[in-house]
Amino acid sequence: SAETTAWLDRLGPHEMVAMGSSLKLCLVAEGAADVYPRLGPTCLWDTGAAQAVVEQAGGRVETLQGEPLRYANPEETRNPHFVVWGGARRPDAP
């Protein structure tokens, strides 16, 4: 999307890879990717397990406001936009 392109342009040099959200989270957990912004719709079941993998690998999955992506409201099935950061600390977001 145009919103994702603008976010990535502020981030700096990057490479886009087309694949499912869960696999992209796993690439960040593995260290094969540094960041994954998701500025489009996803559902809880698209990200829940992969988020656990990212966090156990020392990364973070955050809303655009910098809050951890949560699954506490059973009435919600869609995630807000989020960013997956590799490593133990989150760099300054664009």
VMD Tcl script that builds the backbone (N, CA, C; Angstrom):
set m [mol new atoms 282]
animate dup $m
set s [atomselect $m all]
$s set {name element resname resid chain x y z} {
  {N N SER 1 A 0.837 -1.185 0.000}
  {CA C SER 1 A 0.000 0.000 0.000}
  {C C SER 1 A 0.877 1.241 0.000}
  {N N ALA 2 A 0.281 2.373 -0.321}
  {CA C ALA 2 A 1.011 3.638 -0.299}
  {C C ALA 2 A 1.492 3.962 1.115}
  {N N GLU 3 A 0.692 3.599 2.117}
  {CA C GLU 3 A 1.066 3.859 3.501}
  {C C GLU 3 A 2.316 3.043 3.891}
  {N N THR 4 A 2.371 1.795 3.472}
  {CA C THR 4 A 3.540 0.956 3.759}
  {C C THR 4 A 4.771 1.479 3.035}
  {N N THR 5 A 4.616 1.855 1.779}
  {CA C THR 5 A 5.723 2.395 1.002}
  {C C THR 5 A 6.282 3.650 1.657}
  {N N ALA 6 A 5.417 4.548 2.100}
  {CA C ALA 6 A 5.867 5.779 2.763}
  {C C ALA 6 A 6.606 5.455 4.059}
  {N N TRP 7 A 6.106 4.507 4.845}
  {CA C TRP 7 A 6.755 4.111 6.099}
  {C C TRP 7 A 8.146 3.567 5.823}
  {N N LEU 8 A 8.254 2.689 4.833}
  {CA C LEU 8 A 9.542 2.090 4.490}
  {C C LEU 8 A 10.510 3.125 3.931}
  {N N ASP 9 A 10.015 4.077 3.158}
  {CA C ASP 9 A 10.883 5.128 2.620}
  {C C ASP 9 A 11.509 5.943 3.743}
  {N N ARG 10 A 10.755 6.184 4.826}
  {CA C ARG 10 A 11.306 6.911 5.980}
  {C C ARG 10 A 12.330 6.060 6.721}
  {N N LEU 11 A 12.181 4.744 6.663}
  {CA C LEU 11 A 13.089 3.834 7.343}
  {C C LEU 11 A 14.468 3.837 6.693}
  {N N GLY 12 A 14.509 3.923 5.380}
  {CA C GLY 12 A 15.774 3.907 4.655}
  {C C GLY 12 A 15.825 2.747 3.678}
  {N N PRO 13 A 17.033 2.395 3.224}
  {CA C PRO 13 A 17.168 1.304 2.254}
  {C C PRO 13 A 16.520 0.018 2.779}
  {N N HIS 14 A 15.784 -0.650 1.900}
  {CA C HIS 14 A 15.055 -1.837 2.316}
  {C C HIS 14 A 14.767 -2.730 1.116}
  {N N GLU 15 A 14.353 -3.937 1.408}
  {CA C GLU 15 A 13.911 -4.887 0.391}
  {C C GLU 15 A 12.555 -5.411 0.815}
  {N N MET 16 A 11.606 -5.424 -0.108}
  {CA C MET 16 A 10.281 -5.963 0.188}
  {C C MET 16 A 10.224 -7.412 -0.279}
  {N N VAL 17 A 9.589 -8.259 0.534}
  {CA C VAL 17 A 9.445 -9.678 0.222}
  {C C VAL 17 A 7.969 -10.037 0.322}
  {N N ALA 18 A 7.423 -10.647 -0.722}
  {CA C ALA 18 A 6.016 -11.034 -0.736}
  {C C ALA 18 A 5.859 -12.436 -0.141}
  {N N MET 19 A 5.137 -12.514 0.982}
  {CA C MET 19 A 4.781 -13.796 1.613}
  {C C MET 19 A 3.796 -13.496 2.725}
  {N N GLY 20 A 3.244 -14.500 3.337}
  {CA C GLY 20 A 2.263 -14.327 4.389}
  {C C GLY 20 A 2.843 -13.677 5.638}
  {N N SER 21 A 1.965 -13.033 6.409}
  {CA C SER 21 A 2.382 -12.320 7.611}
  {C C SER 21 A 3.111 -13.204 8.608}
  {N N SER 22 A 2.600 -14.380 8.860}
  {CA C SER 22 A 3.214 -15.269 9.848}
  {C C SER 22 A 4.648 -15.611 9.456}
  {N N LEU 23 A 4.870 -15.873 8.186}
  {CA C LEU 23 A 6.223 -16.182 7.720}
  {C C LEU 23 A 7.139 -14.979 7.854}
  {N N LYS 24 A 6.630 -13.783 7.600}
  {CA C LYS 24 A 7.452 -12.574 7.751}
  {C C LYS 24 A 7.847 -12.366 9.213}
  {N N LEU 25 A 6.926 -12.601 10.136}
  {CA C LEU 25 A 7.280 -12.509 11.549}
  {C C LEU 25 A 8.383 -13.497 11.876}
  {N N CYS 26 A 8.307 -14.696 11.328}
  {CA C CYS 26 A 9.325 -15.711 11.597}
  {C C CYS 26 A 10.677 -15.318 11.008}
  {N N LEU 27 A 10.695 -14.637 9.873}
  {CA C LEU 27 A 11.963 -14.152 9.313}
  {C C LEU 27 A 12.614 -13.141 10.243}
  {N N VAL 28 A 11.811 -12.290 10.864}
  {CA C VAL 28 A 12.349 -11.328 11.831}
  {C C VAL 28 A 12.883 -12.086 13.047}
  {N N ALA 29 A 12.142 -13.057 13.534}
  {CA C ALA 29 A 12.594 -13.849 14.683}
  {C C ALA 29 A 13.914 -14.547 14.386}
  {N N GLU 30 A 14.056 -15.040 13.184}
  {CA C GLU 30 A 15.261 -15.757 12.764}
  {C C GLU 30 A 16.454 -14.819 12.596}
  {N N GLY 31 A 16.190 -13.543 12.375}
  {CA C GLY 31 A 17.259 -12.591 12.105}
  {C C GLY 31 A 17.500 -12.382 10.623}
  {N N ALA 32 A 16.685 -13.016 9.768}
  {CA C ALA 32 A 16.821 -12.867 8.324}
  {C C ALA 32 A 16.208 -11.558 7.829}
  {N N ALA 33 A 15.394 -10.923 8.667}
  {CA C ALA 33 A 14.811 -9.612 8.375}
  {C C ALA 33 A 14.892 -8.786 9.653}
  {N N ASP 34 A 15.028 -7.477 9.497}
  {CA C ASP 34 A 15.162 -6.586 10.657}
  {C C ASP 34 A 13.832 -6.047 11.155}
  {N N VAL 35 A 12.916 -5.784 10.221}
  {CA C VAL 35 A 11.654 -5.145 10.586}
  {C C VAL 35 A 10.580 -5.561 9.594}
  {N N TYR 36 A 9.360 -5.631 10.064}
  {CA C TYR 36 A 8.205 -5.926 9.218}
  {C C TYR 36 A 7.052 -5.025 9.637}
  {N N PRO 37 A 6.766 -3.990 8.849}
  {CA C PRO 37 A 5.592 -3.169 9.134}
  {C C PRO 37 A 4.366 -3.780 8.464}
  {N N ARG 38 A 3.289 -3.903 9.196}
  {CA C ARG 38 A 2.039 -4.397 8.615}
  {C C ARG 38 A 0.998 -3.305 8.765}
  {N N LEU 39 A 0.751 -2.603 7.671}
  {CA C LEU 39 A -0.181 -1.486 7.668}
  {C C LEU 39 A -1.418 -1.822 6.864}
  {N N GLY 40 A -1.806 -3.077 6.932}
  {CA C GLY 40 A -3.004 -3.562 6.282}
  {C C GLY 40 A -3.693 -4.541 7.212}
  {N N PRO 41 A -4.861 -5.040 6.817}
  {CA C PRO 41 A -5.626 -5.909 7.716}
  {C C PRO 41 A -4.988 -7.282 7.915}
  {N N THR 42 A -5.000 -7.728 9.156}
  {CA C THR 42 A -4.658 -9.104 9.524}
  {C C THR 42 A -5.593 -9.502 10.654}
  {N N CYS 43 A -5.741 -10.778 10.834}
  {CA C CYS 43 A -6.560 -11.290 11.928}
  {C C CYS 43 A -5.663 -11.886 13.002}
  {N N LEU 44 A -6.232 -12.040 14.190}
  {CA C LEU 44 A -5.486 -12.573 15.330}
  {C C LEU 44 A -4.803 -13.886 14.994}
  {N N TRP 45 A -5.506 -14.762 14.299}
  {CA C TRP 45 A -4.950 -16.081 13.990}
  {C C TRP 45 A -3.828 -16.012 12.967}
  {N N ASP 46 A -3.672 -14.870 12.275}
  {CA C ASP 46 A -2.563 -14.689 11.334}
  {C C ASP 46 A -1.243 -14.427 12.051}
  {N N THR 47 A -1.301 -13.932 13.279}
  {CA C THR 47 A -0.094 -13.420 13.926}
  {C C THR 47 A 0.208 -14.000 15.302}
  {N N GLY 48 A -0.759 -14.561 15.985}
  {CA C GLY 48 A -0.586 -14.945 17.389}
  {C C GLY 48 A 0.594 -15.860 17.645}
  {N N ALA 49 A 0.679 -16.979 16.963}
  {CA C ALA 49 A 1.766 -17.936 17.205}
  {C C ALA 49 A 3.108 -17.348 16.798}
  {N N ALA 50 A 3.145 -16.673 15.661}
  {CA C ALA 50 A 4.405 -16.090 15.194}
  {C C ALA 50 A 4.876 -14.974 16.118}
  {N N GLN 51 A 3.945 -14.235 16.725}
  {CA C GLN 51 A 4.344 -13.208 17.687}
  {C C GLN 51 A 5.059 -13.845 18.873}
  {N N ALA 52 A 4.569 -14.973 19.346}
  {CA C ALA 52 A 5.225 -15.671 20.452}
  {C C ALA 52 A 6.658 -16.059 20.070}
  {N N VAL 53 A 6.848 -16.501 18.833}
  {CA C VAL 53 A 8.181 -16.878 18.362}
  {C C VAL 53 A 9.090 -15.649 18.332}
  {N N VAL 54 A 8.586 -14.526 17.796}
  {CA C VAL 54 A 9.369 -13.281 17.737}
  {C C VAL 54 A 9.796 -12.855 19.137}
  {N N GLU 55 A 8.863 -12.856 20.067}
  {CA C GLU 55 A 9.169 -12.392 21.416}
  {C C GLU 55 A 10.158 -13.317 22.112}
  {N N GLN 56 A 10.056 -14.614 21.903}
  {CA C GLN 56 A 11.012 -15.542 22.510}
  {C C GLN 56 A 12.405 -15.390 21.897}
  {N N ALA 57 A 12.470 -14.873 20.665}
  {CA C ALA 57 A 13.754 -14.636 20.004}
  {C C ALA 57 A 14.326 -13.266 20.368}
  {N N GLY 58 A 13.615 -12.502 21.210}
  {CA C GLY 58 A 14.117 -11.200 21.648}
  {C C GLY 58 A 13.564 -10.020 20.887}
  {N N GLY 59 A 12.620 -10.247 19.992}
  {CA C GLY 59 A 12.018 -9.159 19.223}
  {C C GLY 59 A 10.738 -8.649 19.857}
  {N N ARG 60 A 10.113 -7.706 19.158}
  {CA C ARG 60 A 8.873 -7.106 19.655}
  {C C ARG 60 A 7.870 -6.965 18.510}
  {N N VAL 61 A 6.595 -7.090 18.853}
  {CA C VAL 61 A 5.498 -6.817 17.927}
  {C C VAL 61 A 4.684 -5.716 18.583}
  {N N GLU 62 A 4.623 -4.547 17.925}
  {CA C GLU 62 A 4.016 -3.363 18.527}
  {C C GLU 62 A 3.006 -2.707 17.599}
  {N N THR 63 A 2.045 -2.054 18.218}
  {CA C THR 63 A 1.153 -1.183 17.451}
  {C C THR 63 A 1.960 0.024 16.975}
  {N N LEU 64 A 1.385 0.834 16.127}
  {CA C LEU 64 A 2.082 2.036 15.658}
  {C C LEU 64 A 2.288 3.045 16.777}
  {N N GLN 65 A 1.598 2.857 17.890}
  {CA C GLN 65 A 1.764 3.723 19.051}
  {C C GLN 65 A 2.843 3.187 20.004}
  {N N GLY 66 A 3.495 2.076 19.640}
  {CA C GLY 66 A 4.569 1.521 20.443}
  {C C GLY 66 A 4.116 0.597 21.556}
  {N N GLU 67 A 2.832 0.240 21.574}
  {CA C GLU 67 A 2.306 -0.680 22.582}
  {C C GLU 67 A 2.402 -2.111 22.066}
  {N N PRO 68 A 2.645 -3.082 22.964}
  {CA C PRO 68 A 2.673 -4.481 22.513}
  {C C PRO 68 A 1.334 -4.882 21.881}
  {N N LEU 69 A 1.386 -5.663 20.820}
  {CA C LEU 69 A 0.174 -6.178 20.189}
  {C C LEU 69 A -0.458 -7.171 21.149}
  {N N ARG 70 A -1.720 -6.963 21.484}
  {CA C ARG 70 A -2.414 -7.769 22.501}
  {C C ARG 70 A -3.572 -8.534 21.885}
  {N N TYR 71 A -3.976 -9.579 22.587}
  {CA C TYR 71 A -5.058 -10.451 22.150}
  {C C TYR 71 A -6.118 -10.610 23.244}
  {N N ALA 72 A -6.215 -9.650 24.136}
  {CA C ALA 72 A -7.038 -9.784 25.337}
  {C C ALA 72 A -8.538 -9.643 25.095}
  {N N ASN 73 A -8.961 -9.001 24.031}
  {CA C ASN 73 A -10.383 -8.776 23.794}
  {C C ASN 73 A -10.932 -9.835 22.838}
  {N N PRO 74 A -11.687 -10.805 23.341}
  {CA C PRO 74 A -12.201 -11.876 22.476}
  {C C PRO 74 A -13.229 -11.400 21.449}
  {N N GLU 75 A -13.736 -10.186 21.608}
  {CA C GLU 75 A -14.682 -9.638 20.637}
  {C C GLU 75 A -13.988 -9.161 19.364}
  {N N GLU 76 A -12.705 -8.871 19.456}
  {CA C GLU 76 A -11.939 -8.386 18.311}
  {C C GLU 76 A -11.311 -9.563 17.569}
  {N N THR 77 A -11.378 -9.540 16.262}
  {CA C THR 77 A -10.713 -10.572 15.480}
  {C C THR 77 A -9.632 -9.989 14.576}
  {N N ARG 78 A -9.631 -8.671 14.408}
  {CA C ARG 78 A -8.631 -8.018 13.553}
  {C C ARG 78 A -7.596 -7.299 14.401}
  {N N ASN 79 A -6.365 -7.359 13.920}
  {CA C ASN 79 A -5.276 -6.630 14.556}
  {C C ASN 79 A -5.286 -5.179 14.103}
  {N N PRO 80 A -4.775 -4.271 14.940}
  {CA C PRO 80 A -4.474 -2.934 14.444}
  {C C PRO 80 A -3.209 -3.016 13.583}
  {N N HIS 81 A -2.856 -1.948 12.905}
  {CA C HIS 81 A -1.581 -1.931 12.189}
  {C C HIS 81 A -0.470 -2.141 13.212}
  {N N PHE 82 A 0.601 -2.818 12.792}
  {CA C PHE 82 A 1.675 -3.125 13.733}
  {C C PHE 82 A 3.015 -3.175 13.025}
  {N N VAL 83 A 4.081 -3.196 13.844}
  {CA C VAL 83 A 5.454 -3.316 13.344}
  {C C VAL 83 A 6.142 -4.412 14.158}
  {N N VAL 84 A 6.866 -5.252 13.468}
  {CA C VAL 84 A 7.657 -6.302 14.104}
  {C C VAL 84 A 9.122 -5.871 14.036}
  {N N TRP 85 A 9.755 -5.807 15.207}
  {CA C TRP 85 A 11.163 -5.401 15.310}
  {C C TRP 85 A 11.984 -6.593 15.766}
  {N N GLY 86 A 13.099 -6.854 15.101}
  {CA C GLY 86 A 14.012 -7.885 15.567}
  {C C GLY 86 A 14.897 -7.355 16.683}
  {N N GLY 87 A 15.533 -8.251 17.399}
  {CA C GLY 87 A 16.435 -7.843 18.472}
  {C C GLY 87 A 15.717 -7.472 19.737}
  {N N ALA 88 A 16.476 -7.271 20.793}
  {CA C ALA 88 A 15.899 -7.028 22.103}
  {C C ALA 88 A 15.378 -5.608 22.286}
  {N N ARG 89 A 15.848 -4.644 21.503}
  {CA C ARG 89 A 15.352 -3.287 21.694}
  {C C ARG 89 A 14.816 -2.738 20.388}
  {N N ARG 90 A 13.844 -1.889 20.509}
  {CA C ARG 90 A 13.183 -1.277 19.359}
  {C C ARG 90 A 13.955 -0.034 18.953}
  {N N PRO 91 A 14.382 0.058 17.682}
  {CA C PRO 91 A 15.020 1.291 17.239}
  {C C PRO 91 A 13.994 2.400 17.122}
  {N N ASP 92 A 14.437 3.619 16.942}
  {CA C ASP 92 A 13.505 4.729 16.753}
  {C C ASP 92 A 12.680 4.481 15.507}
  {N N ALA 93 A 11.384 4.534 15.653}
  {CA C ALA 93 A 10.481 4.313 14.524}
  {C C ALA 93 A 10.407 5.566 13.673}
  {N N PRO 94 A 10.203 5.400 12.391}
  {CA C PRO 94 A 10.036 6.578 11.521}
  {C C PRO 94 A 8.713 7.262 11.811}
}
mol reanalyze $m
mol bondsrecalc $m
mol representation Tube
mol addrep $m
